């Protein structure tokens, strides 16, 4: 079991929203699909309350249309909406990292290094579920280190986990993600905040391109 006791994980409603958001962005849940509180709750192992709250979060984003009888319909998502989602993440997450670099101390650095080691272990064991947790923990540790509750709150609402496409396996994606995290961490250790932020921007932009592959469009430039 991955040891991430030092890191606060997402609230239950945002965990559910993240899982659904990721599935919708990746095209795993088709447009027009009807989902219910009970069916999603059973799949994620949570009660109706966090699932209902997650439905409202995604409805506000335009990804779901709420219906009666504890049901929602998956709405269409455009390439422009995907780009907008990731470009906002780039702006907020690079700012969170910039602030984290200013607040960096041995304790924060040790936490990031421990999380990265957990990610390496999960990747080498082929445990993609554990790697997903380590991936989330790595980003959240940076948000926490920024010292900004607003940034942390906004980024939590935008979180969608690993941005998988249909051309790579979960294990291949974990390999790519881990290497990018390792490079970001190396820049942080060296005190090169500018390089770390550049690598974070490239990390999230690559995730965006990966998702857009599912829509048959590659090489979209991030503005």
Number of C-alpha atoms within 10 A of each C-alpha: 7 15 12 16 7 11 17 11 16 17 11 16 20 23 21 25 26 23 16 23 24 20 17 20 26 21 18 14 16 15 15 13 11 16 18 20 21 15 13 17 17 12 8 12 10 16 14 18 13 19 26 22 17 24 27 19 20 20 17 12 15 14 23 27 18 20 12 7 8 14 17 22 19 21 16 15 15 11 17 9 15 15 20 15 15 22 18 13 19 22 11 18 25 22 16 24 26 20 19 22 23 13 12 18 11 9 9 17 18 11 18 23 17 17 26 22 15 23 29 19 16 22 24 14 12 16 17 18 13 19 29 19 20 27 21 20 24 23 23 23 22 24 27 20 23 22 15 13 12 10 17 22 13 15 20 21 19 19 22 21 18 22 20 25 22 13 11 11 11 21 17 14 19 25 17 13 22 19 14 17 20 17 16 21 21 15 17 22 16 10 14 14 20 15 16 24 22 14 19 22 20 15 19 20 20 18 19 26 22 23 26 24 17 18 15 8 12 13 11 13 8 15 6
